[in-house]
Every structure is written in C-alpha cells, then in structure tokens.
Amino acid sequence: MRSPDMHHLFLRLLLAGASIACVATASAQDQSWWNESPWANPDRGFNWYPPDAPRIPKKIEPAAKPAPRAPAPPKNIREMKSVEEIRKELVRLRDVAIMTPTQSNVLAYLDANNFMMDKSSTFSDTWRRVVWQNPQVDYNTRSPVASFAQTALKDKRQVDQGAVMAALAKTHGVLFFYRSDCEFCKLQAPIMQMLNQRYGIEVLAVSVDGGGIREFPNAKLDNGISLVVTQGRGVQTVPALFLVSRDQKQVFQLGSGVLAMDEIVERARVLTTTQVGEAF
C-alpha cells in the first residue's frame, strides 16, 4: 500500500512529463510561431494553435469532349407539319436530284412533289366548296361567269356605251396624236374616223412630227397641246388617245398603241362614269 506522499509525487511526475511532451511537440511543429509576439506580425492573429499547412489544390482534369453525333437523317416530307418545312424539303430534294440525277434521287423529288400537289388539290377543292356555300366570298355573285350571263352583260354594256358616247359627244372630244412614219398610227387612223362617224364625237388629229395622214387631211401640228394634256411630260409613244372636255377641265388618257373601237368606247365609259373598283 502506497503512502499519500508517494501518490502525490507520482502525479507530479506524470503531469511534468505531459507538459514536457506538449512543449516538445509544439517546438517540433513551429517553434518560432509560439515564441514571436502577436504584435510583430499583423497577419498572425491571436490563435492558440498554429495555422494549418497550405493545401495544394487538386489538378482538375478537363472533361472529355463528347464524340460528335452523326447528323440525323432528313425527316420524311409526309411527317412535316408546316408549309415552310415542306417548301425547304422540296428545294433540297430538287437540288439533290439536279446535282446527282440518279433514278432514286429523281424519284424522291417526284414523290415529294406529288405529295405537295395532293395537298394543293385538297386545298383547291375545299376552297371551291366553301365559296359555293358562302355567297359573301363568291365573286360569281358580282360578276357571273356563265356564258349567257356574260352575253347579257355585254349587250347591256353596249347600250350603256352608246348612251355614254352620245353624252360625251356634246361635251368632249378625242385627241389623236400620231407620227407620219408610224405604221401603228396608220392602222389607228381609220378606227378613229369610224369612231367619229358612229358616235358623232369630234376627233382632232395632232401630228407630232409635222407630217400628214390620209384619214385626217386637216390634222393640226403639235403647238404645245401635248404638253398641256400630259402635264408637261409630252407625248412619247404614238398612237396616243386623250379624251378632253371642251373646257379642258377634264383630261383622260384612253391609252397608247393600237386600240379597237369597242375598247376605246369602253375605256371612255369606265373613266367617265365609274369609280375605282366599282365595276371591275
């Protein structure tokens, strides 16, 4: 059995040994860190333990690049949902068939083209069915296409033309610009003579080059009237026809080039009695 004094002595020796071991370990780690004043190094801080050793970052290996994917095969044209897709595919197939005209490439283009034609035919058939059942979008209600209806409209137009020309003969005249060496003018001159004889409207022939023409021996020289009726542009193409009111407040160019009498009369009627879009 140990005495109390021996027991106390043993504990003191044990604590002393532990203290020596701690001091030795601290000295082995970093003797200078323990000894230096905390005021000597502003980065030291007041830690009771030395800083951890610096960590070496691990080298990050670059990620492996994914292998390139093979291009997806072209979508079948029958699977496409938009006109734009189909249009591009048709162009692609056509270009392939032109550049490499094998039987398979040409057949692929023709098959795709037939598919598009079928689509168009279905649309056209649906279009006409809708038109037939919806009068508000049926142009036939305003301008019949039936031959007997067109004949009736033509007869009515001729009556209207006669009435219009009879009224215009009292207030208007026609200027016929020509050139003596113009073959088309020579073809137009007899038509203008007949227009005067049938409807009684005055026709005044105006020579652009000063030469005469057989049907109008009393033709006038262009003394500037071409500039007046064209607002300063002048008459560049002959034959040229202008419908002019006697007070010169109205000027309508009926046209240039050779015109049949019926066409001249119809243009006069349209220009003087209808508004734009009214009877077209």
Secondary structure, DSSP 8 states (H G I E B T S, - for coil): ---HHHHHHHHHHHHHHHHHHHHHHHHHHHHHHHHS-TTT-TTT-S-SS---------------------------GGG--SHHHHHHHHHHHHHHHHHS--HHHHHHHHHHHHHHHHHHHHHHHHHHHHHHH-GGG-GGGTS--SHHHHHHHHHHHHHHHHHHHHHHHHHEEEEEEE-TT-HHHHHHHHHHHHHHHHH--EEEEEESSS--BTTBTT-EE-SSHHHHHTTTS---SSSEEEEEETTSS-EEEEEES---HHHHHHHHHHHHH--TTTT-
